[in-house]
Amino acid sequence: MTRGDEMKQNEITAEDEGQQEAIYACIDLKSFYASVECVERRLDPMTAYLAVADPERTDKTICLAVSPAMKKKGVKNRCRVFEIPKDVDFIMAPPRMQLYIDYSARIYGIYLKYIAREDIHVYSIDEVFLSLGDYLELYQMSARELTKAIMEDIYKETGIPAACGIGTNLYLAKIALDITAKHTKDRIGELTEESYRNTLWNHQPITDFWRIGEGIARRLAAMGITTMGDLARADEQYLYQIFGVDAELLIDHAWGKETVRMEDIKAYRPETNCMSSGQVFPEDYEPEKGKLAVKEMADLLCLDLVEKGLVTESVTLYVRYSRKHNRKYDRGTVKLPEPTSSSRIIISHTAQLYDRILEPGIPIRRVILSFNRLVKEGCYQYSLFYDTKEMERERRLQEAMLSIKKRFGKNAVLKGMNLEEGATTIQRNQQIGGHRSGI
């Protein structure tokens, strides 16, 4: 079968659309960060050689994105700078996270011109799922025509190229984007359950399929399973013995099935909530410097609690050690005496937790701090031993700090510990997602 025959077989016709309960699209902005930087420099994202990476860091730093032209040269996305071939003459663009967020917001506004908010699920800053079922008759267009119009609008308004997958469920839309769209001139792939089985059951590597990483692929290979067709024909009872409840998802996806719908995503509410912060240090941090950084992180998370009117019941800390030592990591949780947003109480217990779990004398490289079981402050009844006057005084102080920071910037108000050697708050306040905000 030729590639053209496969595309014809995969295409979802208007007749198919009328028979299906739902049609979904998954739109991805190609090499988004790199494309934005190209557009800002008046370069063609499809032909320019550009990588988004911080030149102030070492050549071991990870490229946040590389342009499509560099990918054609064999440069992998999320590679390290030193891995880019020496014969590739490229532009290194420092990350500007706020700029990327602004572009993403503009593009979301374009989606809203065609699709209602309740039929859009933002999967990431550069990828969305759209439920198209109710709009094809409205616009008198096929799914391919509608998504092509949206993609062309995005390119016209922003200069950012996009790719799209269309499927009869959310999973197939994602697979059509990740695998099928790469082989079409208009960068739009289409799949039904039948065409998925006919054209992709023998596709390799199996890691090209959504939610199958290297670890799962190795376990499947040990069972003699290297394709989705193999997985579909495998003994289901054995799969459940190996993967537990996760086997159900693997089996469904092997057959091109997905039970989750857009309305399920919109209706989902987690039973418990948490709030977390993490950072990778630029160098190995000695335990005392690491403790200072963890206290700063706790302080910032406390302000987030106050801003959202939440309190936390417990704190979890994960510490990753330097690669120069055999011990990899430690983690632990401490339950607070009362649900609170008090930085004084939380920082104290976080520091004690840090001392308790840390292996003495080993430098650390990464920390993750989580506040668990968040509830609305007014929903919890405090005990008789809770010093409400002291808590109210601290609460007013935290609210004043938030007000000043919102008006004059995050670094407008600092604490003494933020000025100590090894402190990271000032630098982190100038970043978004651990990278330069660009403002």
C-alpha positions in Angstrom: 0.0 0.0 0.0 1.4 3.4 -0.9 1.5 6.4 1.4 -1.2 8.1 -0.8 -3.4 5.0 -0.4 -2.9 5.1 3.4 -3.8 8.8 3.5 -7.0 8.2 1.5 -7.9 5.3 3.8 -7.3 7.4 6.9 -9.3 10.4 5.8 -12.5 11.0 7.7 -15.2 11.8 5.2 -18.3 13.9 5.7 -20.3 10.6 5.8 -18.1 9.3 8.6 -18.5 12.6 10.6 -22.3 12.3 10.4 -22.1 8.8 11.9 -19.7 9.5 14.7 -20.8 10.8 18.1 -17.7 12.9 18.4 -14.8 14.3 16.3 -11.8 15.7 18.0 -8.8 17.7 16.8 -5.4 18.1 18.5 -3.5 21.1 17.3 0.2 21.6 18.1 2.2 24.8 17.5 5.4 23.5 15.8 8.6 24.0 17.8 6.6 26.8 19.5 9.4 28.6 21.5 11.8 28.5 18.5 9.0 29.5 16.1 8.2 32.6 18.3 11.9 33.6 18.3 12.1 33.2 14.5 8.9 35.4 14.0 10.3 38.0 16.4 13.5 38.1 14.2 11.5 38.1 11.0 12.8 34.7 10.0 10.9 31.8 8.5 10.5 29.2 11.3 10.6 26.4 8.7 13.9 27.3 7.2 15.9 29.2 9.9 18.4 27.4 12.2 17.6 28.5 15.7 17.7 27.0 19.2 16.2 28.4 22.4 18.8 28.0 25.1 20.3 30.2 27.8 23.8 31.3 26.6 24.8 32.2 30.2 24.6 28.6 31.2 27.1 25.9 30.2 26.9 23.9 26.9 25.3 21.1 29.0 22.1 23.2 29.3 19.0 21.8 27.6 17.6 23.5 24.5 14.0 24.3 25.2 13.2 24.1 21.5 14.9 23.9 18.1 13.4 25.1 14.9 11.9 22.6 12.4 14.8 23.2 10.0 17.2 22.0 12.7 15.1 19.0 13.3 15.5 18.1 9.6 19.2 18.2 10.2 18.8 15.5 12.8 19.0 17.8 15.9 16.6 16.4 18.5 14.3 18.6 20.5 15.3 19.0 24.1 18.9 18.2 23.3 21.8 19.7 25.1 23.7 22.5 23.4 26.9 20.5 23.0 25.0 17.8 21.1 24.2 20.1 18.2 26.6 19.2 15.3 29.5 21.7 15.0 28.7 22.2 11.3 25.3 23.6 12.0 25.4 27.4 12.1 22.5 28.4 14.3 21.2 31.3 16.4 21.0 30.7 20.1 18.0 32.6 21.4 17.8 33.2 25.2 14.4 32.0 26.6 11.7 34.6 27.0 8.9 32.8 28.8 6.5 35.7 29.2 6.7 36.3 25.4 5.7 32.7 24.8 2.8 33.0 27.2 1.6 36.1 25.4 1.8 34.4 22.0 -0.1 31.4 23.4 -2.8 33.7 24.8 -3.2 35.4 21.4 -3.6 32.0 19.7 -6.1 30.8 22.3 -8.1 33.9 21.3 -8.0 32.6 17.7 -9.4 29.2 18.8 -12.3 31.1 20.5 -13.3 32.6 17.2 -14.2 29.1 16.0 -14.8 26.9 19.1 -16.5 27.6 22.4 -14.5 27.6 25.6 -16.2 24.5 26.9 -15.1 22.5 23.8 -11.4 23.5 24.2 -9.0 21.7 26.5 -5.5 23.3 26.9 -3.1 20.4 27.1 0.0 22.5 27.2 1.3 26.0 26.3 1.5 24.9 22.6 -1.1 22.1 22.3 -4.9 22.0 22.6 -7.7 19.5 22.1 -10.8 20.7 20.3 -14.2 19.0 20.2 -15.5 19.6 16.7 -18.7 17.5 16.6 -21.1 20.4 17.1 -19.4 22.7 14.7 -19.1 20.8 11.4 -22.8 21.2 10.6 -22.7 24.8 11.8 -19.9 25.8 9.5 -20.8 23.3 6.8 -17.2 22.1 6.7 -15.4 18.8 7.2 -13.1 18.4 10.1 -10.1 18.8 7.9 -11.5 22.0 6.3 -12.3 23.5 9.7 -8.9 22.7 11.3 -7.1 23.9 8.2 -8.9 27.2 8.5 -7.9 27.5 12.1 -4.3 26.7 11.4 -4.2 29.2 8.5 -5.7 31.9 10.8 -3.0 31.2 13.4 -0.3 31.5 10.8 -1.8 34.7 9.3 -2.1 36.4 12.7 1.1 35.3 14.4 3.4 33.6 11.8 3.4 30.4 13.9 3.1 27.2 11.9 0.9 24.4 13.3 0.1 20.7 12.8 -3.1 18.9 13.6 -4.4 15.4 14.3 -8.1 14.5 13.8 -9.7 11.5 15.4 -12.9 9.9 16.4 -11.7 10.0 20.0 -9.1 12.0 22.0 -6.5 9.3 21.8 -6.7 9.0 18.0 -6.5 12.7 17.6 -3.3 12.7 19.6 -1.8 9.8 17.6 -2.9 11.4 14.3 -0.9 14.5 15.3 2.2 12.7 16.7 2.6 10.1 13.9 0.3 10.6 10.9 0.4 14.4 10.4 4.2 14.2 9.7 3.5 12.4 6.4 1.0 14.9 4.9 1.7 18.1 3.0 -0.8 20.1 5.0 0.4 18.7 8.3 -3.0 17.3 9.1 -3.5 13.6 10.0 -6.7 11.8 10.4 -7.6 8.5 12.1 -10.6 6.3 12.9 -10.4 3.1 14.9 -10.4 1.1 11.7 -7.7 3.1 9.9 -5.6 3.1 13.1 -5.6 -0.7 13.2 -5.0 -1.0 9.4 -2.1 1.5 9.2 -0.4 1.8 12.6 -0.6 -1.7 14.2 2.8 -2.5 12.8 4.3 0.9 13.4 7.7 1.1 15.2 9.1 2.2 17.5 6.2 1.7 20.0 7.4 4.7 22.0 6.0 6.9 19.3 2.6 6.2 20.8 1.2 8.5 23.5 1.9 7.3 27.1 4.3 4.5 26.2 7.7 5.6 27.4 11.0 3.8 27.4 10.3 1.9 30.7 6.9 0.5 29.6 8.4 -0.3 26.2 11.2 -2.4 27.8 8.6 -4.3 29.9 6.5 -5.0 26.8 9.6 -6.1 24.8 10.4 -8.6 27.5 7.0 -10.1 26.8 7.7 -10.2 23.0 5.5 -7.1 22.3 7.1 -4.5 20.0 4.0 -3.1 18.2 0.5 -2.0 19.1 -0.8 -5.0 17.0 1.2 -7.3 19.3 -0.2 -5.5 22.3 -3.8 -5.9 21.0 -3.3 -9.6 20.5 -1.6 -10.3 23.8 -3.1 -12.2 26.7 -5.1 -9.6 28.7 -4.8 -11.5 32.0 -1.0 -11.6 31.7 -1.0 -7.9 30.9 -3.0 -7.2 34.1 -0.5 -9.3 36.1 2.4 -7.2 34.8 0.8 -3.7 34.7 -2.1 -3.9 37.1 -4.9 -1.4 36.5 -2.7 0.4 33.9 -3.2 -2.6 31.6 -6.8 -1.4 30.8 -5.5 1.8 29.3 -2.8 -0.1 27.3 -5.4 -2.5 25.9 -7.8 0.2 25.0 -5.1 2.2 23.2 -3.9 -0.8 21.4 -7.3 -1.1 19.8 -7.6 2.7 19.2 -10.2 3.2 21.9 -10.5 6.0 24.5 -13.4 6.3 27.0 -12.6 9.8 28.2 -14.5 12.6 26.4 -14.2 16.4 26.5 -17.1 16.7 28.9 -15.4 14.2 31.3 -12.2 16.4 31.3 -14.2 19.6 32.0 -16.2 17.9 34.8 -13.2 16.4 36.5 -12.4 17.7 40.0 -9.6 16.1 42.0 -10.5 14.7 45.4 -7.5 16.4 47.0 -5.3 19.4 45.9 -1.7 20.2 46.4 0.7 23.1 45.6 4.3 22.5 44.8 7.5 24.2 43.9 10.8 22.8 42.7 14.2 24.0 41.5 17.5 22.6 40.2 20.5 24.4 41.7 23.1 25.8 39.2 25.7 23.9 41.2 26.0 21.4 44.0 24.6 23.1 47.2 26.0 22.3 50.6 23.3 21.3 53.1 23.1 24.7 54.8 22.7 26.5 51.5 20.1 24.0 50.4 18.2 24.5 53.7 18.1 28.3 53.0 16.7 27.7 49.5 14.0 25.3 50.9 12.9 27.9 53.5 12.6 30.5 50.7 10.5 28.1 48.7 8.2 27.5 51.6 7.9 31.3 52.2 6.8 31.9 48.6 4.3 29.0 48.6 2.8 30.4 51.8 2.1 33.7 50.0 0.4 31.7 47.2 -1.8 30.1 49.9 -2.8 33.4 51.3 -3.5 34.8 47.8 -5.8 31.9 47.1 -7.4 31.8 50.5 -6.2 28.2 51.2 -4.5 26.4 54.1 -2.4 23.2 54.1 -2.4 20.2 56.4 1.0 18.8 55.6 4.3 19.4 53.8 6.3 16.9 51.6 9.9 17.5 50.7 12.0 15.7 48.1 15.8 16.1 48.0 17.9 14.9 45.1 21.6 14.6 45.9 24.7 15.5 43.8 25.5 12.9 41.1 29.0 12.7 42.6 27.6 10.6 45.4 26.0 7.1 45.5 22.9 8.1 47.4 20.3 9.4 45.0 17.5 11.0 47.0 15.5 11.3 50.2 11.9 12.4 50.8 9.6 12.8 53.7 6.3 14.4 55.0 5.4 16.3 58.1 1.9 16.9 59.4 1.3 20.4 60.6 -0.3 20.9 64.0 -3.1 22.8 62.4 -4.1 23.5 58.8 -2.5 26.9 58.2 -1.0 29.4 55.7 1.3 30.9 58.3 4.9 31.2 56.9 6.2 31.2 60.5 4.7 27.8 61.3 5.3 26.2 57.9 8.9 27.4 57.5 9.7 26.0 60.9 8.3 22.6 60.3 9.8 22.5 56.8 13.2 23.2 58.2 12.8 20.4 60.8 11.7 18.0 58.0 14.8 19.0 56.0 17.1 18.2 58.9 15.3 14.9 59.6 15.5 13.5 56.1 18.8 14.8 54.8 21.9 12.6 54.7 24.5 14.7 56.5 27.4 16.1 54.5 26.1 15.2 51.0 25.6 18.2 48.7 22.2 18.5 47.0 21.3 19.5 43.4 17.5 19.5 43.3 14.6 20.0 45.7 10.8 19.8 45.4 8.5 21.1 48.1 4.7 20.3 48.2 1.9 21.6 50.4 -0.7 18.8 50.6 -4.5 18.5 51.2 -5.3 22.1 50.6 -8.7 23.4 51.8 -10.4 26.8 51.8 -9.5 28.6 54.9 -13.1 29.3 55.9 -13.9 25.6 55.6 -11.8 24.5 58.5 -12.6 24.8 62.2 -9.4 25.6 64.3 -8.8 24.1 67.7 -9.0 26.0 71.0 -5.2 26.2 71.2 -4.9 28.1 67.9 -3.5 31.7 68.5 -6.0 33.5 66.3 -4.7 37.0 67.1 -1.1 36.1 66.2 -2.3 34.4 63.0 -4.4 37.3 62.0 -1.5 39.7 62.5 0.7 37.6 60.3 -2.0 37.2 57.8 -2.4 41.0 57.4 1.4 41.3 57.0 1.4 38.6 54.2 -1.5 40.3 52.5 0.4 43.7 52.6 3.4 42.0 51.0 1.3 40.5 48.3 -0.3 43.9 47.5 3.2 45.6 47.2 4.6 42.8 45.1 1.6 42.9 42.7 2.0 46.7 42.3 5.8 47.0 42.2 7.1 43.6 41.3 8.0 40.4 43.0 11.3 41.7 44.3 9.8 44.9 45.7 9.7 43.3 49.2 12.4 40.9 50.4 13.3 39.2 53.6 16.7 39.1 55.2 17.2 35.4 54.2 16.7 36.4 50.5 19.9 38.4 50.7 22.1 35.7 52.2 24.7 33.7 50.2 23.0 30.9 48.3 19.6 32.5 48.4 17.6 32.0 45.1 14.4 33.9 45.5 15.5 37.1 43.8 16.7 35.2 40.7 13.6 32.9 40.7 11.3 35.9 40.9 12.7 37.0 37.5 11.9 33.6 35.9 8.9 31.7 34.7 9.1 27.9 34.9 12.8 28.1 35.9 13.7 30.1 32.8 14.1 33.7 31.9 10.9 35.6 31.7 12.4 38.0 29.1 11.1 41.1 30.8 
